[in-house]
């Protein structure tokens, strides 16, 4: 049976072969495929070659060294200082007043003048007292004559001893009256109690002066007290005789030196501070009582520590660091310098130098200027320029 002859089966006879594609079309597909393969391969090869050459270029290319200023870590003994704030007070200062009442008859000083101890300042009216003094002197003269006569009579047994005693009492009474009157007269002549500088005059001639009224201020500026307080924990470091240096706002950059003369034996229960007093010589008389003073107590030196300029420290939230200069020797014998970031632990900072507790040793070289241009491991060249000067700070205390 032939399935082609069956009425319910359609299709072509299985013996019939499909027509063949033209040879030209096949060759065209082959050529196009080869061209595409060559194009893609060329692109891939070019990109690979380019990437390789770029990598080789950057691998062989080295940036020029960055010029930086270098400083050397030093081992030095830094001053052991204790800073505090206080004020100045005069060793001798008083408001001159009168001990008695009276009318001013004469003013014998000039405001602002320098006077010696005992110099007369004002004279109060003392007319009645001068009259009393003359009266007592007259009484004393009479009493003295009477006493001498009574003694002569008593020595010859012509007069009783009671007469001598009475005459002696009268003479002593007259002498006491003289002394009392002279004391009152001296009180009415007000004198300077010590050497010093006078202030502003506060009285006038003819003014009735009551006892205790201020006449003028008198201040001895040759020596001053520097009063300051320190904490309880620092009290054990203080001793009488230690050097104290003070700085005042009126004379920036100038330091005045003195010695601790008094340490309060009690610590305040309110503040837990101890009061200290130092004596400061003031030969130029430029320091004034009441000035605010920054005081520095010089304590015994501590062992030597490693220090570097403050400009070499990079302060960040992650820690303090420096760029340490390291040397690398190439195969050809050439030495290259690199800056490596090194973390350190810092201490006190004094006069533009920072104490390095850990992380460096004496002789290490660190970058002092130029850190902003650096990354760890970067090549550097040392600048011939000198290191920057220490920032303007207070004098070494």
DADAJO-V31779 format. One record per residue. RES is the residue in one letter. PSI is psi in whole degrees, -180 to 180 (* if undefined). Layout:
RES|PSI, RES|PSI
This chain:
X|140, X|121, X|-17, X|-29, X|-11, X|134, X|-27, X|5, X|127, X|166, X|-178, X|158, X|141, X|-15, X|-8, X|126, X|146, X|154, X|144, X|146, X|155, X|147, X|-34, X|-41, X|-41, X|-46, X|-37, X|-43, X|-39, X|-44, X|-44, X|-42, X|-43, X|-41, X|-43, X|-41, X|-42, X|-40, X|-48, X|-43, X|-40, X|-43, X|-47, X|-45, X|-40, X|-45, X|-41, X|-44, X|-41, X|-46, X|-41, X|-43, X|-38, X|-45, X|-42, X|-36, X|-48, X|-29, X|-35, X|-20, X|129, X|133, X|153, X|150, X|146, X|128, X|125, X|162, X|133, X|143, X|156, X|137, X|131, X|150, X|115, X|158, X|116, X|151, X|140, X|106, X|149, X|113, X|147, X|172, X|149, X|-157, X|169, X|146, X|149, X|144, X|-42, X|117, X|134, X|152, X|111, X|129, X|172, X|146, X|-20, X|167, X|156, X|165, X|134, X|122, X|-20, X|137, X|122, X|16, X|163, X|132, X|135, X|-1, X|161, X|129, X|160, X|162, X|134, X|-4, X|133, X|140, X|-55, X|154, X|125, X|156, X|123, X|27, X|-52, X|-39, X|-36, X|-38, X|-43, X|-37, X|-43, X|-39, X|-45, X|-34, X|-40, X|-45, X|-37, X|-37, X|-46, X|-44, X|-35, X|-43, X|-44, X|-40, X|-41, X|-40, X|-42, X|-36, X|-40, X|-43, X|-39, X|-33, X|-24, X|7, X|27, X|-4, X|151, X|160, X|-26, X|-34, X|-39, X|-43, X|-39, X|-41, X|-38, X|-41, X|-40, X|-40, X|-43, X|-37, X|-39, X|-40, X|-40, X|-39, X|-39, X|-46, X|-42, X|-43, X|-41, X|-36, X|-41, X|-42, X|-41, X|-33, X|-27, X|-2, X|101, X|127, X|161, X|129, X|-20, X|171, X|141, X|-173, X|132, X|154, X|-144, X|133, X|136, X|14, X|168, X|156, X|137, X|-12, X|138, X|118, X|124, X|155, X|132, X|-8, X|134, X|131, X|-52, X|155, X|148, X|124, X|132, X|110, X|2, X|-31, X|141, X|156, X|137, X|109, X|128, X|167, X|150, X|166, X|164, X|-39, X|-23, X|-5, X|-30, X|-14, X|-13, X|142, X|149, X|134, X|-11, X|148, X|138, X|132, X|136, X|152, X|134, X|154, X|-27, X|-25, X|75, X|140, X|-6, X|133, X|137, X|140, X|144, X|-165, X|149, X|126, X|-24, X|135, X|121, X|128, X|-11, X|145, X|133, X|129, X|-17, X|-47, X|-13, X|32, X|159, X|139, X|134, X|144, X|129, X|151, X|127, X|127, X|141, X|64, X|-32, X|-7, X|36, X|-22, X|143, X|144, X|141, X|-9, X|143, X|135, X|139, X|117, X|148, X|120, X|128, X|111, X|167, X|145, X|147, X|170, X|159, X|146, X|165, X|132, X|152, X|162, X|145, X|-29, X|-16, X|-14, X|132, X|107, X|120, X|171, X|-23, X|-5, X|166, X|142, X|164, X|162, X|110, X|131, X|122, X|153, X|139, X|131, X|122, X|172, X|-30, X|5, X|-6, X|142, X|129, X|150, X|137, X|153, X|120, X|126, X|127, X|125, X|139, X|165, X|120, X|162, X|-134, X|159, X|124, X|124, X|46, X|4, X|144, X|140, X|132, X|109, X|-45, X|152, X|-22, X|161, X|159, X|138, X|-18, X|142, X|133, X|157, X|122, X|-31, X|133, X|14, X|-28, X|-23, X|-1, X|154, X|154, X|128, X|1, X|147, X|140, X|160, X|139, X|128, X|148, X|-8, X|147, X|158, X|151, X|149, X|158, X|135, X|152, X|112, X|-179, X|154, X|157, X|123, X|*
